Amino acid sequence: MRRFVSLRTVILLALLFAVLGMGRDTQAQSASKDRAVSQDIKLKNGITLNYVVQGAPKGPVVVLLHGAGDSWHSYERVLPLLPASYRVYAVTLRGHGLSDHPDTGYSRADFAEDILDFIEQLKLEHVTLVGHSLGSLVAQKVAEQDPGHLDRLVLIGSGPGTRKAGSSEQTVTSPFATLKDPVPYTFARDFQASTIYRPVPAWFFETMVGESQRVPAATWHGIGSNLSSSSSVDDLKKIKVPTLLCWGDHDSIFHRDDQQVLLDTIPHATLKVYPGTGHALHWEEPEHFTRDLLMFIRGGVKKS
């Protein structure tokens, strides 16, 4: 992966950032743990998903989906910033974290089936569905099939997800096929470092490295072979809800032309560019992202 050459610099800057911002970020981390409650749900297909929930039971609903190798912890810097008046669910996808780890079933359709059942079982309505990376591709599929539960869609570090030889997406996922259990720390560390451009707090970075190590090799294999789809990009035209695309201009996986494909294909899409940020922009700029998310839910966000 092309950003591994700067790994030492990334980690050193992350440590410096952590020291300088330790007080504020530690308070945010503590607030997140105090407010978010861990729950499990058994789906109709027998899979059990872990998720955390916070906020007013009758508040506006936000459902958060993470990227490959992550878990609900991907939003640990965002959750404390969301108002207590919102009902927020951060879901851990199958094969990740404390959710079930089946040996197979890692296509976008499999993940989407889980999330649609999750939404229906909990009887969620007027949902703002947010997805990052893999989670954004799952969110696309959910929105394409949604029978009317969604009001809005937010895609972070996303792309059309179609098979394209030699793409950065393919370069990133190609090492997944050779992984064996237990997943090495060095792989998990390097993978997570490749997704960021700006440093993040050390405690958060190590949390995400640990979550990547928790993911079994079979899950990595399944994601690597199924992340890109052979389906037509025209399926994105089925998305009927307003859609916000959040993209860091130093994203090493999805590029500006990928955003243009999404803009040209999703009927009601708006692009918000985050200067000087990478693929995991909600890790690097949680306050900025949360402001834009809330503004979008409340009625709009300015185009970049």
Backbone bond lengths (Angstrom), bond angles and torsions (degrees), N, CA, C in turn:
res aa  C-N    CA-C-N  psi(-1)  N-CA   C-N-CA  omega(-1)  CA-C   N-CA-C  phi
1 M - - - 1.462 - - 1.533 109.29 -
2 R 1.274 116.92 137.84 1.449 119.60 -162.06 1.516 114.99 -72.68
3 R 1.338 118.51 -14.36 1.459 119.47 -178.25 1.519 112.85 -96.92
4 F 1.335 117.97 4.53 1.455 120.24 -176.74 1.524 112.02 -69.36
5 V 1.318 117.74 -23.20 1.454 120.09 -178.77 1.523 111.87 -61.74
6 S 1.304 118.21 -24.40 1.465 121.55 -178.64 1.518 112.22 -102.08
7 L 1.331 117.54 19.04 1.454 121.14 -175.10 1.516 112.12 -57.81
8 R 1.361 117.72 -46.91 1.461 120.25 -178.47 1.517 111.03 -59.43
9 T 1.337 116.12 -41.91 1.464 120.14 178.85 1.523 110.82 -63.15
10 V 1.342 116.46 -42.62 1.467 120.73 179.68 1.519 110.61 -58.78
11 I 1.336 116.58 -46.57 1.459 120.22 -176.12 1.524 111.22 -69.52
12 L 1.348 117.67 -40.28 1.466 120.25 178.52 1.524 111.21 -63.86
13 L 1.340 116.46 -42.02 1.459 119.69 178.20 1.527 111.07 -67.01
14 A 1.328 116.19 -35.52 1.464 119.55 177.62 1.521 111.01 -62.50
15 L 1.341 116.43 -40.72 1.462 120.17 178.57 1.520 111.20 -65.10
16 L 1.350 116.64 -41.70 1.465 120.65 178.76 1.523 109.92 -64.26
17 F 1.324 116.71 -44.52 1.469 121.37 178.38 1.525 110.62 -59.09
18 A 1.333 114.86 -41.13 1.466 119.08 -178.78 1.517 111.66 -63.03
19 V 1.331 116.40 -40.30 1.467 120.11 179.99 1.519 110.90 -66.57
20 L 1.344 116.26 -43.21 1.458 120.31 -176.75 1.528 112.09 -69.91
21 G 1.354 116.05 -34.81 1.457 118.74 -175.12 1.510 114.22 -111.72
22 M 1.317 116.71 19.49 1.462 121.17 -171.22 1.516 112.77 -60.03
23 G 1.316 117.77 -44.12 1.453 119.97 -175.47 1.500 112.92 -60.75
24 R 1.328 116.16 -52.10 1.461 119.71 -177.01 1.520 111.41 -65.43
25 D 1.354 117.18 -42.93 1.447 119.41 -176.13 1.519 111.85 -72.36
26 T 1.324 117.81 -32.82 1.464 120.65 176.87 1.521 110.09 -65.43
27 Q 1.340 116.83 -39.09 1.460 120.59 176.91 1.521 110.46 -63.07
28 A 1.337 116.56 -41.50 1.458 120.66 179.34 1.526 110.51 -64.58
29 Q 1.341 116.48 -42.10 1.454 120.92 178.79 1.520 110.55 -60.93
30 S 1.329 116.21 -44.17 1.462 121.01 179.74 1.527 111.06 -64.17
31 A 1.348 115.66 -41.63 1.462 119.88 179.67 1.519 111.07 -62.64
32 S 1.352 116.09 -39.59 1.457 119.92 179.13 1.516 111.07 -61.75
33 K 1.321 116.81 -45.14 1.462 120.57 -178.65 1.525 111.60 -67.48
34 D 1.325 116.95 -31.94 1.460 120.13 179.52 1.528 111.40 -70.76
35 R 1.333 117.26 -37.00 1.451 121.28 -173.50 1.520 113.35 -89.54
36 A 1.335 117.76 -35.63 1.459 121.62 -174.29 1.528 110.75 -85.53
37 V 1.335 115.85 131.39 1.456 122.01 -178.40 1.525 108.78 -113.06
38 S 1.334 116.89 129.87 1.461 121.59 -179.98 1.524 110.87 -78.78
39 Q 1.329 115.87 135.47 1.467 122.59 179.60 1.527 108.88 -138.22
40 D 1.330 116.46 163.18 1.460 122.90 173.01 1.520 108.76 -126.48
41 I 1.331 115.22 150.76 1.461 120.37 175.96 1.519 108.47 -138.90
42 K 1.326 116.87 133.46 1.462 121.20 176.68 1.518 108.85 -95.93
43 L 1.322 115.52 122.47 1.455 121.28 -176.95 1.523 110.98 -83.57
44 K 1.321 115.88 168.80 1.461 121.00 -179.49 1.519 112.11 -62.53
45 N 1.339 117.00 -28.13 1.466 120.44 -179.30 1.535 112.42 -83.98
46 G 1.341 117.19 3.08 1.456 121.52 177.86 1.513 115.24 93.93
47 I 1.340 117.31 -10.54 1.460 121.64 179.43 1.532 109.62 -76.89
48 T 1.334 116.32 137.07 1.460 121.34 174.38 1.521 109.34 -103.36
49 L 1.322 115.99 127.12 1.460 122.08 177.10 1.526 109.59 -107.74
50 N 1.320 114.89 139.74 1.459 122.12 171.74 1.532 108.26 -95.20
51 Y 1.326 116.38 144.09 1.455 120.10 176.04 1.522 108.78 -153.16
52 V 1.314 115.97 162.70 1.462 119.91 170.94 1.518 107.75 -115.56
53 V 1.320 115.14 148.23 1.457 120.86 -179.39 1.514 108.79 -133.66
54 Q 1.319 115.71 143.46 1.457 120.84 177.03 1.518 109.51 -148.02
55 G 1.333 115.29 161.12 1.455 120.90 172.91 1.514 114.68 96.10
56 A 1.322 114.44 177.71 1.465 122.59 -175.06 1.522 111.34 -64.46
57 P 1.337 118.59 129.22 1.471 121.36 -178.15 1.523 114.03 -55.97
58 K 1.327 118.13 -30.30 1.463 121.19 -178.03 1.534 112.88 -102.21
59 G 1.339 116.72 10.94 1.453 119.63 -176.90 1.523 112.81 -80.08
60 P 1.342 117.32 171.16 1.463 121.46 175.74 1.531 110.41 -55.06
61 V 1.317 117.10 135.79 1.465 122.23 -171.09 1.527 111.23 -94.24
62 V 1.329 115.02 130.37 1.463 122.52 174.40 1.526 107.40 -126.16
63 V 1.336 117.38 128.90 1.457 123.00 176.65 1.527 107.77 -116.60
64 L 1.334 116.45 126.22 1.459 123.14 -174.33 1.528 110.44 -111.25
65 L 1.339 116.84 128.97 1.462 122.85 178.27 1.523 109.54 -118.93
66 H 1.314 117.17 133.40 1.472 123.18 -174.12 1.530 112.32 -92.34
67 G 1.328 115.58 177.57 1.450 122.52 178.87 1.520 113.05 -91.33
68 A 1.329 115.95 178.98 1.459 122.23 -179.84 1.524 110.42 -61.54
69 G 1.339 115.39 135.52 1.456 120.46 178.02 1.507 114.65 78.81
70 D 1.320 117.64 5.96 1.462 121.09 -177.52 1.539 109.76 -109.48
71 S 1.303 116.59 -155.56 1.466 124.31 177.72 1.525 105.91 -166.67
72 W 1.329 117.42 -168.03 1.467 119.39 176.89 1.519 110.83 -58.34
73 H 1.340 117.25 -23.97 1.471 120.63 -179.49 1.530 112.33 -60.29
74 S 1.330 117.66 -17.64 1.465 120.46 177.10 1.522 111.74 -56.18
75 Y 1.347 116.28 -26.18 1.473 121.23 -178.50 1.531 111.76 -105.33
76 E 1.316 116.82 18.70 1.463 119.35 -175.91 1.526 112.51 -66.57
77 R 1.321 118.24 -24.42 1.466 120.86 176.92 1.538 111.65 -88.60
78 V 1.332 117.15 -11.93 1.468 122.12 179.34 1.528 111.26 -95.06
79 L 1.316 117.10 -40.26 1.471 121.36 -174.37 1.530 113.66 -52.68
80 P 1.344 120.30 -43.70 1.473 118.92 -179.15 1.521 113.82 -67.18
81 L 1.334 116.73 -17.20 1.462 121.11 -176.80 1.523 112.72 -89.41
82 L 1.322 117.32 -12.54 1.459 121.02 -179.33 1.523 110.06 -83.17
83 P 1.319 118.24 136.55 1.470 121.09 -177.33 1.523 112.20 -59.24
84 A 1.317 116.05 146.05 1.468 121.35 178.12 1.519 111.64 -65.18
85 S 1.322 117.09 -14.79 1.464 120.87 179.22 1.533 112.34 -77.52
86 Y 1.340 117.46 -7.73 1.460 121.93 178.56 1.525 109.93 -97.74
87 R 1.326 116.14 146.21 1.462 121.84 174.54 1.534 107.25 -98.55
88 V 1.323 116.75 111.05 1.463 121.80 -170.88 1.525 110.35 -118.46
89 Y 1.327 115.55 129.21 1.461 122.72 176.99 1.536 108.22 -118.00
90 A 1.324 117.57 119.96 1.462 122.26 174.20 1.521 106.79 -107.80
91 V 1.336 115.87 110.12 1.462 122.27 -170.89 1.518 110.62 -97.07
92 T 1.334 116.49 138.74 1.464 121.81 171.42 1.525 108.02 -95.48
93 L 1.328 116.01 118.52 1.462 121.36 -177.12 1.527 111.26 -65.95
94 R 1.329 115.48 157.76 1.465 120.15 175.55 1.537 110.42 -53.18
95 G 1.344 116.09 145.72 1.455 120.67 179.48 1.509 114.48 83.49
96 H 1.333 117.23 -2.11 1.462 122.16 -175.09 1.527 110.57 -125.62
97 G 1.330 115.47 157.56 1.455 121.59 171.32 1.505 113.84 47.10
98 L 1.341 115.63 -132.04 1.462 122.18 -178.40 1.523 112.88 -94.00
99 S 1.328 117.38 5.94 1.467 120.37 172.69 1.528 109.20 -77.13
100 D 1.328 116.44 167.35 1.466 120.46 179.27 1.530 110.98 -63.01
101 H 1.340 115.42 150.59 1.459 122.82 -178.17 1.532 110.14 -118.98
102 P 1.332 119.07 72.81 1.469 119.35 178.18 1.526 110.88 -66.41
103 D 1.320 116.23 157.63 1.467 120.15 -179.52 1.518 111.72 -72.67
104 T 1.332 117.21 -26.31 1.464 121.69 -177.70 1.522 109.71 -135.29
105 G 1.337 115.10 175.11 1.468 120.09 176.08 1.514 113.27 97.72
106 Y 1.350 117.28 48.07 1.459 120.44 -175.58 1.526 113.15 -119.26
107 S 1.319 115.60 29.15 1.466 118.75 171.78 1.525 108.82 -80.80
108 R 1.312 115.87 163.70 1.468 119.81 177.01 1.525 110.51 -60.85
109 A 1.330 116.29 -34.24 1.462 120.17 179.01 1.530 111.26 -66.11
110 D 1.346 116.98 -37.75 1.467 120.84 178.22 1.525 110.76 -63.70
111 F 1.325 116.13 -48.56 1.466 120.34 178.93 1.534 110.52 -61.22
112 A 1.327 116.13 -43.16 1.472 120.46 -177.61 1.526 111.30 -64.55
113 E 1.327 116.96 -39.06 1.464 120.50 177.05 1.527 110.40 -58.53
114 D 1.349 115.93 -42.24 1.464 120.01 177.93 1.522 111.54 -58.80
115 I 1.335 115.97 -47.41 1.465 120.10 -174.18 1.532 110.99 -70.73
116 L 1.306 117.79 -37.44 1.465 120.22 176.19 1.523 110.77 -62.02
117 D 1.334 117.06 -41.44 1.458 120.80 177.60 1.527 110.65 -66.87
118 F 1.336 116.69 -40.76 1.470 121.57 176.49 1.530 110.50 -55.65
119 I 1.326 116.59 -49.10 1.463 121.87 -178.88 1.526 110.95 -63.58
120 E 1.321 116.11 -41.89 1.466 119.76 -177.57 1.525 111.67 -71.16
121 Q 1.348 117.48 -41.79 1.467 119.63 -179.81 1.526 111.90 -62.68
122 L 1.334 116.12 -38.28 1.459 120.05 -179.53 1.529 112.23 -85.67
123 K 1.341 115.32 -0.65 1.473 121.47 177.52 1.532 111.67 55.84
124 L 1.321 115.40 46.64 1.464 121.08 -178.95 1.524 109.79 -84.77
125 E 1.316 115.69 135.60 1.463 121.54 179.08 1.529 109.47 -130.17
126 H 1.332 115.43 158.87 1.469 122.26 178.77 1.534 110.24 53.10
127 V 1.322 114.78 48.79 1.464 122.06 -173.77 1.527 111.15 -83.62
128 T 1.338 115.55 137.07 1.463 121.42 163.65 1.519 106.04 -97.63
129 L 1.332 116.97 111.73 1.461 122.36 -177.60 1.517 108.93 -97.87
130 V 1.343 115.36 124.99 1.467 122.66 -176.87 1.521 108.57 -118.40
131 G 1.325 117.51 129.98 1.451 120.50 177.88 1.513 111.83 -136.27
132 H 1.335 115.59 140.11 1.464 121.70 176.60 1.519 109.86 -112.33
133 S 1.330 117.33 130.91 1.465 123.49 173.01 1.531 110.43 54.55
134 L 1.343 119.30 -118.11 1.462 120.60 175.07 1.527 110.17 -51.20
135 G 1.328 116.80 -44.11 1.457 120.77 179.19 1.516 112.72 -60.66
136 S 1.343 117.11 -29.70 1.465 119.86 178.40 1.524 110.56 -72.11
137 L 1.340 117.02 -35.54 1.467 120.45 177.78 1.526 110.45 -69.66
138 V 1.332 115.61 -37.16 1.467 120.05 174.09 1.525 109.86 -64.42
139 A 1.332 116.59 -44.56 1.467 121.26 -179.72 1.529 111.08 -61.13
140 Q 1.330 117.16 -37.89 1.462 119.88 175.64 1.524 111.03 -57.60
141 K 1.341 114.93 -47.13 1.466 119.75 -177.86 1.527 111.04 -65.98
142 V 1.320 116.94 -39.19 1.469 120.58 176.45 1.522 109.50 -60.48
143 A 1.329 116.91 -46.24 1.467 120.97 -178.24 1.528 111.51 -65.18
144 E 1.325 117.24 -34.98 1.465 120.55 177.82 1.529 111.43 -64.07
145 Q 1.346 116.47 -32.94 1.465 121.18 -174.93 1.527 113.05 -101.90
146 D 1.311 117.14 -4.52 1.474 121.67 -172.37 1.530 112.50 -58.42
147 P 1.342 116.56 127.39 1.473 119.70 178.58 1.522 113.66 -84.06
148 G 1.346 117.80 1.82 1.460 119.58 177.57 1.508 115.18 134.88
149 H 1.341 117.72 13.43 1.459 121.02 -179.42 1.535 112.76 -83.49
150 L 1.328 117.47 -25.57 1.465 121.28 -173.34 1.520 112.07 -92.35
151 D 1.341 114.59 141.86 1.465 121.32 170.21 1.520 111.67 -105.90
152 R 1.341 115.84 -30.40 1.464 120.91 -175.25 1.521 109.79 -149.53
153 L 1.345 114.76 158.27 1.462 122.13 178.83 1.521 108.85 -133.69
154 V 1.334 116.84 133.73 1.468 122.16 177.32 1.520 107.85 -125.05
155 L 1.328 116.65 122.78 1.460 122.98 -178.17 1.519 109.45 -114.98
156 I 1.344 116.45 116.71 1.473 122.71 -178.99 1.520 109.14 -103.98
157 G 1.326 117.47 127.91 1.460 120.28 178.05 1.515 111.35 52.92
158 S 1.327 116.13 54.98 1.456 121.42 -172.31 1.522 111.40 -112.56
159 G 1.321 114.23 174.24 1.453 121.56 176.15 1.511 108.81 -160.10
160 P 1.335 117.74 179.79 1.455 119.98 -179.33 1.519 113.40 -69.89
161 G 1.345 117.91 -20.89 1.458 121.10 174.44 1.510 115.15 70.20
162 T 1.335 117.92 20.66 1.461 120.96 177.46 1.525 109.39 -92.87
163 R 1.317 115.97 155.61 1.468 120.51 -177.42 1.522 109.75 -68.51
164 K 1.355 114.58 128.19 1.467 120.36 -179.70 1.521 107.52 -145.28
165 A 1.318 117.65 110.95 1.465 122.28 -176.50 1.519 110.98 -58.91
166 G 1.342 115.60 136.11 1.452 120.91 176.82 1.509 115.24 77.72
167 S 1.340 118.33 8.19 1.459 121.02 -178.56 1.525 110.38 -73.36
168 S 1.339 116.00 159.50 1.463 120.96 175.69 1.521 110.53 -60.75
169 E 1.321 116.04 -36.15 1.463 122.04 177.72 1.524 110.42 -58.14
170 Q 1.330 116.22 -44.75 1.462 121.31 179.41 1.526 110.94 -67.06
171 T 1.324 117.33 -38.22 1.464 121.50 178.38 1.517 111.23 -62.77
172 V 1.325 116.43 -40.93 1.457 121.46 -179.21 1.516 111.30 -66.67
173 T 1.335 116.98 -41.64 1.466 120.24 -173.48 1.523 113.79 -85.66
174 S 1.321 118.99 -14.90 1.467 120.26 -175.28 1.532 113.56 -59.87
175 P 1.362 120.83 -35.65 1.470 119.04 178.16 1.526 114.13 -68.69
176 F 1.339 118.23 -15.15 1.461 120.75 -177.78 1.540 111.10 -59.66
177 A 1.346 116.80 -33.62 1.460 121.36 -172.20 1.527 112.99 -66.45
178 T 1.324 117.56 -24.41 1.470 120.55 -175.33 1.525 113.27 -99.30
179 L 1.322 117.65 0.80 1.463 120.05 -177.88 1.523 111.80 -68.14
180 K 1.336 115.16 145.05 1.458 122.23 175.10 1.525 108.58 -129.80
181 D 1.327 115.43 153.97 1.463 120.14 176.39 1.525 110.51 -78.96
182 P 1.331 117.95 142.79 1.464 126.74 -7.11 1.525 110.92 -75.01
183 V 1.327 115.55 146.21 1.465 120.78 -179.55 1.526 109.06 -64.52
184 P 1.339 118.00 125.81 1.467 120.68 -175.45 1.536 112.96 -64.83
185 Y 1.327 115.15 145.31 1.465 120.47 175.93 1.523 110.48 -58.44
186 T 1.337 116.80 -40.51 1.474 119.52 -176.44 1.522 111.49 -62.72
187 F 1.337 117.23 -39.35 1.467 119.52 177.01 1.520 110.39 -63.35
188 A 1.344 115.84 -49.22 1.462 120.39 -177.58 1.522 111.06 -60.24
189 R 1.329 116.68 -43.00 1.464 121.35 179.78 1.523 110.92 -64.25
190 D 1.329 116.64 -47.47 1.459 120.26 -177.27 1.532 111.50 -67.44
191 F 1.315 116.44 -37.34 1.467 119.96 178.52 1.525 110.39 -62.83
192 Q 1.323 116.97 -47.80 1.466 119.45 -178.94 1.529 111.03 -67.10
193 A 1.324 117.36 -38.03 1.471 119.96 178.51 1.523 111.51 -63.51
194 S 1.333 117.09 -30.10 1.468 120.46 -178.36 1.515 112.75 -70.45
195 T 1.333 117.19 -15.70 1.470 119.99 -175.41 1.530 112.74 -92.65
196 I 1.338 117.93 -8.20 1.464 119.89 -175.92 1.524 111.07 -116.68
197 Y 1.313 115.17 151.65 1.469 121.89 175.63 1.518 110.26 -111.13
198 R 1.339 115.99 -44.01 1.456 120.97 174.53 1.528 109.79 -93.13
199 P 1.331 117.30 153.02 1.467 119.54 178.49 1.521 111.41 -68.24
200 V 1.321 114.98 150.38 1.464 122.57 174.47 1.520 107.62 -121.12
201 P 1.344 118.23 162.26 1.469 119.88 -178.93 1.533 111.59 -57.47
202 A 1.319 115.78 142.72 1.461 121.17 -175.72 1.521 111.95 -58.98
203 W 1.347 117.15 -41.01 1.468 119.20 -178.67 1.520 110.85 -61.68
204 F 1.351 115.68 -38.01 1.454 119.65 -178.72 1.527 110.46 -72.04
205 F 1.326 116.99 -43.62 1.457 120.75 179.57 1.526 110.62 -58.52
206 E 1.331 117.08 -46.01 1.462 120.45 -179.29 1.527 111.52 -68.03
207 T 1.326 117.31 -32.51 1.467 119.90 174.08 1.520 110.36 -59.72
208 M 1.327 116.85 -46.09 1.453 120.46 -177.91 1.528 112.03 -70.53
209 V 1.320 117.63 -33.44 1.467 120.25 173.79 1.529 109.59 -62.21
210 G 1.332 116.26 -43.67 1.459 120.65 178.31 1.518 112.25 -62.04
211 E 1.342 116.65 -38.88 1.459 119.81 178.39 1.529 111.22 -65.73
212 S 1.331 117.56 -36.08 1.466 120.73 177.53 1.522 111.24 -66.62
213 Q 1.330 116.69 -38.33 1.465 119.91 177.16 1.527 111.86 -66.09
214 R 1.321 116.41 -28.47 1.469 121.09 -179.64 1.532 111.63 -69.54
215 V 1.334 116.76 -23.45 1.465 121.37 -177.36 1.533 109.36 -75.25
216 P 1.324 119.16 123.57 1.464 121.25 -178.27 1.532 112.15 -67.66
217 A 1.330 115.47 157.36 1.461 120.74 179.42 1.524 111.15 -57.81
218 A 1.335 118.08 -36.25 1.472 120.95 -178.97 1.527 111.27 -61.43
219 T 1.324 116.67 -35.85 1.465 119.94 177.90 1.521 110.42 -67.75
220 W 1.329 116.28 -45.98 1.469 120.33 177.53 1.529 110.22 -58.01
221 H 1.344 117.19 -44.47 1.464 120.27 178.75 1.530 110.57 -58.76
222 G 1.338 115.94 -46.88 1.456 120.25 -178.04 1.512 112.95 -63.51
223 I 1.338 116.38 -41.80 1.468 120.02 178.90 1.521 110.05 -65.58
224 G 1.331 116.44 -44.66 1.458 120.11 -178.21 1.511 113.51 -60.07
225 S 1.331 116.39 -36.91 1.464 119.55 -177.15 1.524 113.01 -87.18
226 N 1.335 117.24 -12.24 1.463 120.20 -175.22 1.528 114.83 -121.59
227 L 1.343 117.71 -3.63 1.466 119.03 -174.33 1.521 111.53 -60.99
228 S 1.338 116.06 -46.00 1.456 119.93 176.34 1.516 109.40 -86.06
229 S 1.299 116.24 140.82 1.460 121.47 -175.19 1.524 110.72 -110.69
230 S 1.330 115.27 148.97 1.465 120.37 175.24 1.525 111.56 -87.15
231 S 1.330 116.62 -3.31 1.463 120.12 -179.54 1.526 110.50 -70.36
232 S 1.307 115.83 160.75 1.461 121.41 -176.04 1.523 111.19 -73.65
233 V 1.321 115.18 143.51 1.460 119.84 175.39 1.526 110.39 -63.34
234 D 1.328 116.68 -19.11 1.468 120.30 179.09 1.517 112.54 -63.76
235 D 1.355 117.42 -17.28 1.467 119.51 176.19 1.528 111.15 -59.85
236 L 1.341 116.76 -26.49 1.462 120.45 179.56 1.535 111.53 -63.96
237 K 1.321 117.42 -20.55 1.460 120.96 178.87 1.529 111.93 -67.75
238 K 1.349 116.10 -15.20 1.467 120.56 178.77 1.523 112.23 -75.44
239 I 1.336 116.78 -13.33 1.468 120.56 -179.59 1.525 108.39 -75.39
240 K 1.322 116.55 118.68 1.465 121.09 -173.92 1.526 113.87 -105.35
241 V 1.328 117.56 -12.51 1.468 119.48 -175.63 1.530 110.63 -90.01
242 P 1.343 117.73 154.12 1.464 120.43 174.69 1.530 110.55 -55.20
243 T 1.329 115.94 136.02 1.465 121.47 -173.39 1.523 110.28 -128.31
244 L 1.338 115.55 130.17 1.462 122.17 176.30 1.518 109.07 -107.07
245 L 1.331 116.52 122.48 1.454 122.57 175.91 1.525 108.40 -98.07
246 C 1.326 116.98 120.02 1.460 122.39 177.95 1.521 107.91 -109.74
247 W 1.330 116.63 119.34 1.471 120.44 -172.14 1.526 110.29 -138.50
248 G 1.346 115.87 128.81 1.454 121.37 174.69 1.516 110.58 -84.71
249 D 1.332 117.55 133.40 1.467 119.39 -173.66 1.530 113.91 -73.91
250 H 1.353 117.13 0.94 1.464 121.44 170.80 1.532 110.50 -116.38
251 D 1.326 116.31 27.42 1.465 121.37 176.00 1.525 108.69 -64.62
252 S 1.348 116.48 123.07 1.459 120.82 -176.44 1.530 112.58 -89.33
253 I 1.331 117.57 -2.27 1.469 120.86 -177.60 1.523 111.45 -110.80
254 F 1.327 117.24 -53.99 1.458 121.44 178.25 1.525 109.05 -110.60
255 H 1.320 115.97 137.82 1.453 121.68 -170.92 1.528 112.14 -112.64
256 R 1.322 114.80 -179.53 1.466 120.03 -176.13 1.517 112.03 -62.24
257 D 1.336 118.04 -35.78 1.462 118.86 179.01 1.529 111.61 -68.43
258 D 1.348 117.11 -28.61 1.466 119.82 174.18 1.526 110.60 -64.92
259 Q 1.338 116.02 -38.78 1.467 119.66 178.57 1.518 110.59 -65.61
260 Q 1.329 115.96 -35.39 1.461 119.12 179.89 1.519 111.17 -66.77
261 V 1.350 116.48 -37.25 1.468 119.66 176.76 1.531 109.79 -61.42
262 L 1.335 116.09 -44.02 1.462 119.97 178.98 1.522 110.87 -63.23
263 L 1.336 116.80 -44.09 1.459 121.28 179.65 1.523 111.51 -61.37
264 D 1.326 115.45 -40.17 1.466 120.06 -176.82 1.522 112.86 -75.86
265 T 1.347 116.92 -19.33 1.461 120.05 -171.67 1.525 113.41 -107.79
266 I 1.336 117.94 -41.87 1.463 120.74 178.86 1.529 107.48 -76.41
267 P 1.323 118.44 123.45 1.466 121.35 -170.20 1.528 116.21 -56.81
268 H 1.328 119.52 -39.16 1.463 121.00 -173.74 1.537 109.80 -124.81
269 A 1.328 115.93 59.03 1.466 121.13 -175.12 1.522 111.81 -105.73
270 T 1.337 115.19 143.93 1.464 123.82 175.79 1.521 107.91 -128.90
271 L 1.337 117.07 139.23 1.461 121.76 -179.45 1.518 111.00 -104.59
272 K 1.330 116.24 130.89 1.464 123.35 173.00 1.523 107.56 -117.90
273 V 1.332 116.72 116.49 1.463 122.19 -178.75 1.527 109.54 -95.81
274 Y 1.336 116.17 133.74 1.457 123.08 178.68 1.527 108.48 -107.06
275 P 1.334 117.40 104.39 1.469 119.55 -177.39 1.529 111.85 -64.91
276 G 1.319 115.79 141.33 1.456 121.22 173.62 1.508 114.67 67.16
277 T 1.339 117.47 26.94 1.462 120.96 177.65 1.524 109.69 -127.49
278 G 1.333 114.94 159.68 1.451 121.01 -177.21 1.514 113.42 -100.36
279 H 1.327 114.04 -153.03 1.459 121.59 -174.85 1.532 112.08 -66.74
280 A 1.326 116.78 -36.03 1.469 121.48 -178.85 1.520 109.64 -100.49
281 L 1.319 117.08 64.54 1.464 121.56 -172.55 1.527 112.57 -64.91
282 H 1.343 117.78 -27.40 1.470 120.09 178.97 1.524 111.53 -74.06
283 W 1.340 117.55 -17.03 1.467 121.35 171.72 1.526 109.62 -78.48
284 E 1.333 115.44 -41.44 1.458 121.50 -173.20 1.522 112.48 -80.90
285 E 1.327 116.58 -36.23 1.466 122.23 -176.72 1.532 110.23 -130.85
286 P 1.336 118.36 62.76 1.466 119.38 -175.97 1.525 113.64 -62.45
287 E 1.335 117.30 -37.28 1.467 119.49 -179.51 1.526 110.40 -67.02
288 H 1.322 116.30 -45.69 1.465 121.64 -179.99 1.529 109.91 -61.18
289 F 1.331 116.22 -47.77 1.458 119.81 -179.76 1.529 111.55 -62.20
290 T 1.327 117.41 -44.58 1.463 120.36 -177.83 1.521 111.09 -63.24
291 R 1.335 117.50 -39.81 1.477 120.34 176.45 1.523 110.57 -59.15
292 D 1.332 116.16 -45.26 1.464 119.58 -179.05 1.522 111.42 -67.06
293 L 1.330 117.03 -38.51 1.458 120.84 178.09 1.526 110.75 -61.21
294 L 1.327 116.57 -48.14 1.461 120.54 -178.88 1.527 111.49 -66.05
295 M 1.324 116.75 -38.69 1.468 120.04 177.80 1.527 110.50 -63.50
296 F 1.328 116.47 -39.56 1.464 121.39 179.10 1.524 110.62 -64.93
297 I 1.325 116.31 -43.56 1.462 120.25 179.25 1.522 110.62 -63.31
298 R 1.335 115.46 -37.31 1.465 120.19 -175.95 1.521 114.00 -83.78
299 G 1.338 115.94 -3.70 1.468 115.55 174.52 1.495 118.74 143.83
300 G 1.319 119.24 -7.97 1.448 117.08 177.51 1.502 113.74 158.72
301 V 1.333 115.47 160.67 1.445 122.95 176.33 1.519 107.38 -143.81
302 K 1.304 117.19 143.95 1.456 120.97 -177.61 1.517 110.92 -69.93
303 K 1.314 115.99 139.67 1.465 121.82 175.59 1.534 109.01 -68.54
304 S 1.347 115.80 150.36 1.461 121.02 175.23 1.507 109.60 -93.05
